[in-house]
């Protein structure tokens, strides 16, 4: 039995996304990594803002909890 796993459709999609990111950055791997870090930081701050908004709305009674 081989220890190398066979690629599946999900892996193909990931590989295509990696290739596309590298192509968008003109083949420059440092620029690709930099762009991904910037995007990740942006999304992280968006998540934090949404978390604050939901917490604030929850404490003001705008959301009801469901019990069972």
The 8 nearest C-alpha neighbors of each residue, nearest first, counted from 0:
[[1, 2, 3, 4, 5, 6, 7, 10],
 [0, 2, 3, 4, 5, 6, 7, 10],
 [1, 3, 4, 0, 5, 6, 7, 10],
 [4, 2, 1, 5, 0, 6, 7, 10],
 [5, 3, 2, 6, 1, 7, 0, 10],
 [4, 6, 7, 3, 10, 2, 1, 8],
 [7, 5, 10, 4, 8, 11, 9, 3],
 [6, 8, 10, 9, 11, 5, 12, 4],
 [7, 9, 11, 10, 12, 6, 13, 14],
 [8, 10, 12, 11, 7, 13, 6, 14],
 [11, 9, 13, 7, 12, 8, 6, 14],
 [12, 10, 8, 14, 9, 13, 15, 7],
 [13, 11, 15, 9, 10, 14, 16, 8],
 [12, 14, 10, 16, 15, 11, 17, 9],
 [13, 15, 17, 11, 16, 12, 10, 18],
 [14, 16, 12, 18, 13, 17, 11, 19],
 [17, 15, 19, 13, 14, 18, 20, 12],
 [18, 16, 14, 20, 19, 15, 13, 21],
 [17, 19, 15, 21, 16, 20, 22, 14],
 [18, 20, 22, 16, 17, 21, 15, 23],
 [21, 19, 17, 23, 22, 18, 16, 31],
 [20, 22, 26, 18, 24, 19, 23, 31],
 [21, 23, 19, 25, 26, 24, 20, 18],
 [22, 24, 20, 25, 21, 19, 26, 31],
 [25, 23, 21, 22, 26, 31, 27, 30],
 [24, 26, 22, 23, 27, 21, 30, 28],
 [25, 27, 21, 22, 24, 28, 23, 31],
 [28, 26, 30, 25, 29, 24, 31, 21],
 [27, 29, 31, 30, 26, 32, 21, 24],
 [30, 28, 32, 31, 27, 33, 34, 24],
 [31, 29, 33, 27, 28, 32, 24, 34],
 [30, 32, 28, 34, 29, 33, 24, 21],
 [31, 33, 35, 29, 34, 30, 28, 36],
 [32, 34, 30, 36, 31, 35, 29, 37],
 [35, 33, 37, 31, 32, 36, 30, 38],
 [34, 36, 38, 32, 33, 37, 39, 31],
 [37, 35, 39, 33, 38, 34, 40, 32],
 [38, 36, 34, 40, 35, 39, 41, 33],
 [39, 37, 35, 41, 36, 40, 34, 42],
 [38, 40, 36, 42, 41, 37, 35, 43],
 [41, 39, 43, 37, 38, 42, 36, 44],
 [40, 42, 38, 44, 39, 43, 37, 45],
 [41, 43, 45, 39, 44, 40, 38, 46],
 [44, 42, 40, 46, 45, 41, 39, 47],
 [43, 45, 47, 41, 46, 42, 48, 40],
 [46, 44, 42, 48, 43, 47, 49, 41],
 [47, 45, 49, 43, 44, 48, 50, 42],
 [46, 48, 50, 44, 45, 49, 51, 43],
 [49, 47, 45, 51, 50, 46, 44, 52],
 [50, 48, 52, 46, 51, 47, 53, 45],
 [49, 51, 47, 53, 48, 52, 46, 54],
 [52, 50, 54, 48, 49, 53, 55, 47],
 [53, 51, 49, 55, 50, 54, 56, 48],
 [52, 54, 56, 50, 55, 51, 57, 49],
 [55, 53, 57, 51, 52, 56, 50, 58],
 [54, 56, 52, 58, 57, 53, 51, 59],
 [57, 55, 53, 59, 61, 54, 58, 52],
 [56, 58, 54, 62, 60, 59, 55, 61],
 [59, 57, 55, 60, 56, 54, 61, 62],
 [58, 60, 56, 57, 61, 55, 62, 54],
 [61, 59, 57, 58, 62, 56, 63, 55],
 [60, 62, 56, 57, 59, 63, 58, 55],
 [63, 61, 57, 60, 64, 56, 59, 58],
 [62, 64, 65, 61, 60, 57, 66, 58],
 [63, 65, 66, 62, 57, 60, 67, 61],
 [66, 64, 67, 63, 62, 57, 60, 61],
 [65, 67, 64, 63, 62, 57, 60, 61],
 [66, 65, 64, 63, 62, 57, 60, 61]]
